[in-house]
Amino acid sequence: MTGKVYKAAEGSIKGKGLSVIDTMVPGRDLNAYITAVNRIPILTAEEELDLANKYYYHEDIDAARKLVLAHMRFVVYMAKSYSGYGLSEADLIQEGNVGLMKAVKRFNPEKGVRLVSFAVHWIKAEMHEFILRNWRIVKVATTKAQRKLFFNLRGSKKRLGWFSQAEADKVAADLGVDPKVVMQMEGRLGAYDASFDGAPDADDDDVVVAPSQYLEDTRYDPARNVEDEDYAQSSTDNLYMALEGLDDRSKDILAQRWLSDKKATLHELADKYHISAERIRQLEKNAMNKVKARLEA
């Protein structure tokens, strides 16, 4: 339905002396788009209810088109409230229009509310999703609590400045989230995207601070690989040498409890040696202490 309404809305512009591209694609000429949608008359409650009934009961696409067009000025108004995120207002308007069309599709005139009250949720949802996808290269909000914070924390920061623990606790209580999430999101909001290789037009002095200049990848360094292999082999040899100093029962207990793929339980070893599980635990602890002492020697 959304595609049909969009095409129908495009067609309705032709009779108003406006180009379809300029009106339905705000990115081409945002001022022309805003002027165009502000010319579209606002519907009375009776007109809106009549159009909503026609679409809800008879799937009248022309009625849905008129509902969408009459509320596009509200999408423009909402887009302006998100101007502080540094994103294109035209893009926000287009995303909001998609939300408006989804709202028209789901609007039930029998609920007794105006379409604008119902549509605000869908318009905001599309704008919020667009902002979260495009505000930073790395997505800053993934969980429900983080998304809630992202769009509320700015207002709190203007009021409180950088948060102390008490202030973070207050904001967390107001928004119904964990204080740790508040502090984490504040850090994300204060961070910025950095190019790994540096800006292409940066001079030599700027390039040296790019992460590619100081983040070293040692995974394929032959010297480091040999060193790691030697350390692992040395640690293994020292462990088995320490185990050799134990009696056979203690050695078997440690092997069964820590070195076997299928680790034995205390009760299984207790049945094997005909002693209590507590005694197995004591033997294990004593053996571990002896091995630790030999490894530290």
N, C-alpha and C positions, 0 to 999 in steps of 0.2 A: 504493500500500500504506500509506503514512504516514497518509493520511486515514482509511482503514479501521481501522487500529490505534487511532488516536486516538478514533474513535467507539466502538470496542469497549471501550477502556479506560474511557470515560465510563460505559458501560453496567454495567461490573463494580462500580462504586462503589455503585450503588443498593442492593445487598444488604448493605452494610456500615453502613447507617444514616447516611450522609453525603450531602450534596447534591452533585450533579454539578458545579454551578457552582463551589462552594467548593473542590472537590478538583482539578478539571482546569484551573481558571483561578486560579492563585495570587494574582493581583492583587486578587481580590475579598476574600480573607481568607488572608493568607500563613501565619499561625500554624495555621489550620485545615488548610490544604493540607499543611504539613510534618508535622503530627500524623497526618494521614491516610496519607501515604506511608510514614511510619515504622511504621505498624501492619501494612503488607503484609509477609508473611514473606519472609525471604531464602531464595533457592533453594539447595539443595545442588548440588554438581557434577553428580550423576547426574540430578537433576530438570531442571537447566538443559540438559544435553545431550539429554535426552529431548524437551523442548519445542523446542529448536533443530532437532533432526532432523525433528520433525513439521512445522515451518514450512518448513524448507529443502527437504524432499523432497515434502511434500504440500500446501504453501501453507495450512497450518492457521492462520487468522487468530486464533483463540482462543489458540493457543500463543504467537503473537507478542505478543498483548495481555498475557499473563502474564509474558513476558520483559520487556516495557517496564515494567509496573507494579512488578516486583520490583527494578528498577534505578533507579527515580525518586529514591530517597533518595540515591543516588550523585550524581545531577545537582544536588540541593540542596547537597550537600557541596562540589561543585566551584564552584557559584555563589557560595558564601560566600568563596572565595579571590579573587574578582574584585570584592569590595566596595569596594576603594579607588579605583575609577574613577568613583564618584559616580553610578552608574546604579541603577535599580530592581532589587532582588534578584529580584522576581517576574518581571520581564521577562527577566532572565538565565536563570531557571529554565525559562521557556517556550521560549526559544531552545535551551537545552540539551536539553529534551525532544524537540525536533525532531531534533537531532543524534542522540539516543538511538534514535529510531525509524528514522532512516536507517541507523544501525549494525546494528540488528536485521535490517533488510531485506537487508543485505549480509553478514551473519555466516555463515561457513561452519564448521559444527561439526567438520568433518574436519581443521581446522588444529590442533586439540589445545590451544587457549587458551581461557580463560574470556571470556565476553562483556564483562565490565567492562574487561578489558585491551584488547580490540578497540574498544570504544565510546568510550574516553577521547579518541581522536583526533577522532571525529566530534562529540562534545559540545563539546570545546574549539573546534573550527573554527566552529561556529555561534555560540558565545559571543564568540569573537574578532571575527567579522564584525559582530555586533551592536554591540560596543564601538567598533569603528572607525567605524561608521556614525553613532553617536550621542554619542561622547565630546566632539566639538567640532562646531561648525557647518561649519567648513572641514575636510575630511578630512586628517588629519595623516600618514597612511601609505598609499602607493599601490603602491610597488614591493615585491618580495619581501624585499629587505634592510631596507627601512623597517618593514615589518610585523614582521619578526623582532626588530628593535631595540625597537619600541614595547613589546612584552611582556617584554623582558629588561632594558631600560635602567633601569627603576625600581629593581630590585634592586641594580644596579651603582652607581647614584647614592646609595643609602642607605649603601653601603659606602665610596664614594670622595668623595662630595660633588660640588661643581662640578668639571668635568674640566679638568685641564691637558692639554697636547698629549701628554705621556707617558702619562697615564691614559687618554686617548681612544684612543691607539695600542694600549694593553693590552686595553681592552674590544673594540676592533675585531678584534684577533687572536683573542680568546676566542670572539667571535660570528661570525667569518669574514666581516666586511664591511669596507668602506673607512673609514678614520678620518674622512674628510670627512663621510660619512653619519652617523657617530656625533655629530659636532659639530652638524650640521644638525638631527638629531632631538632633541638636548638642547635646542636653541633652541625647537623646536616644542613640546616638553613644558613648557617654562617660559613659553610665551606664553598668552594668554587671549583669548576671544571678546569683542568690543566691539560694541555697537550703533551703527550708523552715525548714527542720529538721536538717540541718547541714550535713557535709560529714560523711559517715559511719565509716571512719577510723580516724576521728578527736579525739583529746584528750579532757579531761574534760574542759580545759581552752578555747578551741575553740567552744565547744558546747553551752556555755552560750551566745554567740553572734548570734546564729541561731535565725531566726524570731520566731520559735516555742516557744522559751524561754521567749520572751518579748511581743508577740502579744496575748493579752488576748481576748477570746471570752466570752462576758458577756450576750449573748442572752438567756442562760439557767440558769443564776444565780438567784435563788429564791429571794434573797434580792433585787437585781436590778429590777426584774419583779414587785415585790410588790411596790417598790418605784415609778416606772414608772406609775403603775395603780393608785396609790394614787395621784400622781401629776396630771394625766389626769382628775381624778374625781374631785379633788380640783379646777382645772382650770374651769371645766364645772360648778361646783356649784357657783364659784365666778362670772362667766359670767352671769348666770341666776339671781343671787342676784343683780348684777348691773343693769340688764335689768328691774328688778321689780321697780326700782326707777324712771322709765320713765313713761310718760303718755301713754295712750293706743295707740294713733296714732303713736307716735315715736317708740313705741315698735313694732307695726305692720310693720312699714316701715323697720326697721332693720331686722325683722324676714323674711319679703318678699325679701329683697335685699341680705341678707347674710346667713340666716339659713335655707332657703328652698332649696330643691333639684332642683326645677324649679324656678330660680330667676326671679322676676318681674322687668320690666323696669321702668324708671322714668315716662314715659308717661302712662303706665298702672296704676301706683299708682296715677298719677295726675288725671286720669279719675275717679278713685275710690273715691277720696276725693274732686273732683271738684275744684282743684287748679292747678296752673301751674307746669310744670316739674321742673322749676328752684326752686320753693318753696319746692318741694319734696327734691331736692338736698340739700337745706339749712337745712331742718329738719333732714335729714339723717346725715349731717355733725355735727350738734349740738348734736344729740343723740350719735354719735360716740365719741365726745369729753367728754360728760358726763360719758359714760361707761368707757372710758379710765381713766378718773380721779378717778372713784370709784375703779377700779382695782388696781391702783397705790397707793391708800390710805392705 
